[in-house]
């Protein structure tokens, strides 16, 4: 009886649609005005949105680079972590509130990457650049939203704008030619729950990498080919209103080969390059919404691990990059939260 009723209903529906077609009627659906018909993305319970920024940076002196670390809390990382990073030409810290003028300048790069002269002139003016009295400081989200960048499939590329010629036009032209359409600032958003991990590429691929690094006081090294640095980013746990993240650096090198991988009791084959994991350089940090973890190579350390790990080859020279990871928003699950400080 139920199937007979359903068939009868479908027969009547078909007859009604046929009558509408013969009468010249059309069924039109009009989207509500003033809003998109697509439902906005919402985080699942316990999920966090992490924005990943890869920023091209000019080669600058140690004195100029020090300006970039003003207001950055490097003590958010453990003493041992800071010592190991410094011994290998890396530096990291957490930004709370508005990024300092140098970081803001790097984030706001246009179609041409900044030259050291341009950044140097800006750094010289930072002492005189203060916010107007009475105006609240901008949050990182407000500052980043004002950067004129266009979203291209998860990667931000600068829009075409009218700008004055760079101070070092030949160098900028060579860099643009070498990198093609690569934007000055790349941004991707990862949505993770505690326990999940993702791969974040640090720099570009190096045809040859004379690897030399400090492993807790021991100098180790080897010669690598077709190598690049990668961060294994893991969202460890929800802590109070924020999250704890862990970054494990590894170097992928050589020719991709078939490997057996065991995961959750299942053995499967995976085609990938050999990996060199640098456990002693892992970074663990707690981030609150709006806070940003910044990692950059130490200047004037050619040949160091940081020089290659966060570097991109441009016309035979290594251009440094800055990596920033910002907790945009999260939806904490009370069952997954920890009270650890």
N, C-alpha and C positions, 0 to 999 in steps of 0.2 A: 504493500500500500504506500509506503514512504517513497519508493522509487517512482511509482505511478504519479504521485503528487508532484515530485520534482520535475518529471518529464512534462507534465501538464503546465507547470509554471514557466519552464523554458520555452514551451510552444507559444504561450501567450506573450512572453517577452519578445520573442522573435517577430511575432505578428505585429506587435506595437511598434517596433523599430522599423519594420517594413512600411507601415502606414506613415510614419514620420518622414521616411525617405521619399515616398510618393508625393507627399504634400509639400515637399521642398523645405522641410524643417531641418535645422542643424542644431546639434548639441554642443554648445560652447562652454568651456570652463575658463573663467576669468580669475587670474591670481589676485589675491588681496593686495590692494594698493598700499605702498609705504613699507612693505616688508618682503623678504625673499620667501618663495614657496618652499625652499629647502630648509629642513630642520637644522639648527645650529648644532655643532659638535659639543657633546657633553662628556665630561670625564666619568669613567666608571668608578664605582666605590673602591677606594684605596689606590687609585691611579694618580700619577703626577705627570705634568707636562714640563719637559726640560727643553729649553732653546739652546742650540749649539751654534756658536759663532766661530768661523774661521776667518781671521783678519790678516790681510797682507800688511806688513810693517816695513818701513825703510830701515836700513842699517844705520844705527846712531851710536854715539859715544856712550860710555858708561854714565857720564854726568847727565846727558840728555835723557837716557833711559830711566834714571832715578826719578825723574818727574812723573813717569807713568805709574810709579808705585806709591805715590803720595795718597794717603787715605785708604790704601789697600791693607787689610788685616792679614799679614803673613803668619801671625801667631795663632790663627785659627787652625793651622796645621801643627802637628807634633814637632818637637825639637829634632827628633831623629829624621823625620821626613824632610825637614828643611835642610838638614846637614847633607843628606844623601843627594837631594836635588841640586844643591849648590856645588857639590863636588863633581857633578856631571853636567854643569852648565845650564841648569834649569832653575826657574823661580816661579812661585805660585802663592796665591793669597785670595781672600774673599772680599768682595766689594759690597758694601751696604749703603743704600741710598743712591745719591747721584754719582755716576762715574766722574773721576777727575777730568779736567779739560783735555789732557793728552789722550786718555782712553776714549773720551767722547769724540775727539777729532778723528781718531782711527776708525771708530764705528761709523762716522759720517762721511767716509771717503766716497768720492764720486767715481766717474768712469776711469780716471787716471789715479794710480796709487800715489800716495804722498812720497815726496823725496825727503832726504834727510835735511835739506835746507828749509823746506816748507815746515816740517815738524819742528826744526830748531827755532825758526822765527816764532812759531806758535808757543813753544815752550818758554821763550824769553818774555812773552807777554802774559803768561799765566799769573804772575804776581799781581798784575794790575787788573785782572779780569775777575770781578766779584759780582755776585748777584745783587740785584736792586734791593734796597732795604724794604722789609715788609713782605717780600714775595717768598712763599714757601719753596723749599728746594724741590727740584723735579725728581721723581722716582725714576729708576732705570727704565721701567715700562714706558713712561711718558717721554723720556728722552729718545728711546729707540723708536717709538711710534712717529716721532718727528723727522726721522732720517728718511730722505726721499729715495726709497728703494722699492723696486718692483718685484713681486713674487713670481718666480718662474719654476713651477713644479717643485717647490720646497727649497729652492735656492734663490737667494736675493741677489739681483743684479742692479747696478745703478742705472737710473733713468738718464736720458740724454738731457743735459742742462748746459746753459751757456756759462762758461767759466773763463777766467783769465788764464793765459798760457802759463804752464809750470815753469819754475825757475830753472829746472834742469831738463829742458825739452828733449834733447837727444836721448838721455837716459830713460825718460818716461816713454818715449816712442819705441825704443828697443824693448823695454819691458812689455809694453802693450802688444808688440809684434810677436814676442816669444810666447806669451800666455794666451794669445788670441782673444777669445771672448770671456775669459775667466773673470768673474767679478772681483772687486776689491774686498767685499764682505759677503761671505756665504752664511746662510742661516737655514738650519733644519730643526724640526721639532720632533722630539721623541716622547711617546706616551708609554710609561712603564709603571708596573706595580712592583712592590718589594720582592726581590729575588730575580727579577728579569734583568737581562743585560743586553747591550748593543755595542756595535763596533763604530768607533769614531776615528776617521783618518786624521792624522796630525799634520803631516806635510806632504810633499810630493815624493815621487819615486826617484831614487838615485841609481844611476847605471853602476857606479862603484861607490862603496861605503867602507872606508878604512876604519872600522869600528874599534874604538878604544874607550873604555869606561871604568869607573871606580865602583867596585863591588864591595862595599863596607871595608874600605882600606886596601883591598887587593885590586891591582890594575889588571884588567883582562881585556882581550880583544881578539878580533879576527877580521879577515877581509870578506866582505859581502858584495854580491852583485844583485841588480834589480831589486833593491831593498827600499822599504818605506816604513815609517813609524805609524803605529796604530794604538789607540787607547781602548781598552776594554772597559766600558762604562757600565757599572752595575748599581742599581738602586737597592741599597741594602735594607733599610727599614725606615718607617715613619717615626720621627722623634718630635714629641710635643706638636708644634704647629708646622714643623718642617720635615725634611728628609735627610738621611745620611747617604752620601754617594761614595763610591770607590772607583778609582781609575787605575787600571793595571796596564802599564806600557809593555808593548811587545813589538818586535821587528819582524816583519814578513819579508822573506827574501828568496832569491833563486827562482826555479821553475816550478809551477804548480804541479803537484803530483797527487796520486790517489792515497788517501789515508783512511784507516779504520778508526771510527769514533764511537765510544760508548757513552750513552746518554739515557738515564732513567731505565737502566736494565735492557736497553735496546742497542745493538751494535749495527752501525750503518757505515757506508762508504761516503767519503767527502773529498772533493778535489780542491786542494788549496796549496798555498806555498808553505814551506817549512817556517816555523815560528820560533823566535828566541824571546822568551818571557823574562822580563826584568822585575822580579818580585820585590826586590829591595827598593825600587823606586815607585811603589804604589802610593797613591794619594787617597786619603780618606778625609772627607769634610762634611760638616753639617750645614745645610742651606735652609734658610727660611724663605717664604715666597718673596720674590723680588731681588734676592741676593744672587751674586754672580761669582763663580770660581774662575779665576784668571790664571793661565799658565803661559809663560813666555821663555824664550832662550835668553841666557845672559849674554850681553854684547861683548865684543872683544875676546871671544873664546873660540876662535876658529879650530875646527877639528874635534871639538867636544861632542859628546853625545847629543846635547841640546841643540847644537849648531846644525846637525843633520836631522834629528828627530822632528824638530819644528822648523824645517827649512824646505824651500822649493827652488829647483834649479831654473835660473833665468840666464840664458846666454853664457853658460859655463860658470856662473856665480850663484851662490846660495842666498836666496832672499828669505829673511826670517818671517815667521808667522806667529800670531798670538791666538790662543784658543781660549774661548770664554764659554762657560756653561751656566745658564741662568735658570733658576726655578721659577717658571712663569705662574703656575698655579697647581694646586693639588686638591684631592678630595680624600681626606684621610678616613680610613676605616678604624674605628676605636679598637677593634680586636687585634689590629696589626701595629698599634702604636707602642712606642717604648718611652720610658721616662728617663733614659740615659741623657746626660748632659754632653 
